[in-house]
């Protein structure tokens, strides 16, 4: 869905999601995932609906949402670039790789380029430890990344 939905629409759709998931044991995470799937992010207008539906405080819902890096408080760009920040990738140079990507894209972690093309996110393991450093662009994995690999991965985006 797009980011231009009204607050009333966001609240209404969120209420449907809460109702559909509230019978689950520990429903907060499944609800947050479903909201993000529906909207592409977790809108602020959704948080009070979730809190009320689960008899939680808004602070509790916000705390869980902000703790997990996969939940976005704003819409992502057309492309989502996730860079592994786990220990194996760090030992193989992911910090330098991340700095190059940030500089090339002109954004920091959780940022989106001004043209809305790319969102940069850290991730704490892609399961490619033996092939680090690694990243994932729009669900496609890239391993053993170096300057040439960055160019190949980004192709025509982020320039």
C-alpha positions as a printed Julia matrix, in Angstrom:
159×3 Matrix{Float64}:
  0.0     0.0     0.0
  1.06    3.57   -0.33
  2.03    6.09    2.3
 -0.79    8.5     1.41
 -3.56    6.65    3.25
 -5.63    8.65    5.71
 -5.23    8.11    9.44
 -8.79    6.74    9.57
 -8.01    4.17    6.86
 -4.82    3.13    8.63
 -6.69    2.71   11.92
 -9.49    0.74   10.26
 -7.17   -1.67    8.43
 -5.04   -2.07   11.55
 -8.14   -2.93   13.59
 -8.95   -5.69   11.07
 -5.42   -7.06   11.46
 -5.59   -6.93   15.27
 -8.96   -8.72   15.26
 -7.63  -11.42   12.93
 -4.54  -12.08   15.1
 -5.66  -11.35   18.65
 -6.53  -14.97   19.46
 -2.93  -16.06   18.84
 -0.66  -16.67   21.78
  1.73  -13.72   21.87
  0.02  -11.83   19.06
  2.05   -8.6    19.09
  4.85   -9.66   16.73
  2.51  -11.34   14.22
  0.34   -8.21   14.27
  3.32   -5.9    13.69
  4.48   -8.11   10.8
  0.99   -8.1     9.28
  0.71   -4.32    9.61
  4.08   -3.85    7.94
  3.08   -6.25    5.18
 -0.15   -4.34    4.63
  1.35   -0.84    4.6
  5.02   -1.41    3.81
  5.88    0.03    7.23
  4.3     0.38   10.69
  2.51    3.74   10.71
  2.36    5.71   13.96
 -1.44    5.77   13.61
 -1.45    1.98   13.91
  0.27    1.85   17.31
 -2.65    3.03   19.5
 -5.0     0.61   17.71
 -2.63   -2.27   18.41
 -2.11   -1.16   22.02
 -5.85   -0.84   22.67
 -6.62   -4.16   20.99
 -4.04   -6.03   23.06
 -4.57   -4.08   26.3
 -0.98   -2.82   26.2
  0.42    0.67   26.59
  1.49    2.54   23.48
  4.98    2.62   24.96
  5.07   -1.2    25.13
  4.03   -1.51   21.48
  6.48    1.19   20.4
  9.24   -0.46   22.45
  8.77   -3.81   20.73
  8.5    -2.19   17.31
 11.65   -0.12   17.76
 13.61   -3.04   19.28
 13.32   -5.19   16.15
 15.21   -3.78   13.18
 12.85   -5.3    10.62
 10.0    -2.97   11.53
 10.07    0.35    9.7
  8.47    3.52   11.1
  8.41    5.07    7.61
  7.9     3.71    4.11
 10.97    2.11    2.51
 12.41    3.1    -0.81
 11.67    1.22   -4.01
 14.72   -0.94   -3.26
 15.79   -2.21    0.18
 19.49   -2.88    0.7
 20.32   -4.85    3.83
 23.97   -5.13    4.85
 25.06   -7.86    7.24
 26.51   -6.5    10.49
 27.19   -9.85   12.21
 30.61  -10.76   13.56
 31.75  -12.9    10.61
 30.97  -10.11    8.14
 32.57   -7.52   10.44
 35.77   -9.58   10.51
 35.79   -9.58    6.7
 35.36   -5.84    6.23
 31.66   -5.09    6.3
 32.3    -1.84    8.22
 34.32   -0.43    5.31
 31.75   -1.79    2.86
 28.93   -0.11    4.78
 30.76    3.22    4.83
 31.26    3.04    1.04
 27.58    2.29    0.55
 26.5     5.1     2.88
 28.76    7.54    1.04
 27.66    6.38   -2.4
 23.97    6.55   -1.5
 24.27    9.67    0.63
 22.33    8.12    3.53
 22.9     6.49    6.89
 21.36    3.34    8.41
 17.56    3.27    8.09
 17.77    6.15    5.65
 16.21    6.43    2.23
 17.76    8.29   -0.68
 16.14   11.63   -1.46
 14.68   10.22   -4.68
 13.03    7.38   -2.71
 15.03    4.79   -4.62
 17.03    2.95   -1.93
 16.61    2.31    1.8
 19.73    1.13    3.66
 19.22   -1.22    6.62
 21.55   -3.19    8.87
 20.78   -6.86    9.39
 22.4    -9.11   11.94
 22.98  -12.26    9.91
 22.16  -13.34    6.4
 23.51  -16.85    6.9
 26.44  -16.33    4.54
 29.13  -16.27    7.21
 31.59  -18.32    5.14
 31.09  -15.95    2.2
 31.26  -12.61    3.99
 30.86   -9.72    3.69
 27.3   -10.12    2.5
 24.28   -8.01    1.64
 20.76   -8.49    0.32
 19.11   -6.23   -2.24
 15.37   -6.72   -2.71
 15.63  -10.28   -1.39
 18.6   -11.25   -3.6
 21.74  -12.27   -1.69
 25.21  -11.02   -2.6
 28.34  -12.54   -1.05
 32.06  -11.78   -0.86
 31.34   -8.16   -1.64
 34.09   -5.78   -2.66
 34.09   -2.55   -4.71
 33.35   -4.44   -7.93
 30.62   -6.44   -6.2
 29.0    -3.24   -4.92
 28.9    -1.87   -8.47
 27.42   -5.11   -9.78
 24.87   -5.35   -6.96
 23.64   -1.79   -7.33
 23.65   -1.83  -11.12
 21.72    1.23  -12.21
 20.32    2.12   -8.78
 21.85    4.34   -6.16
 23.99    6.36   -8.58
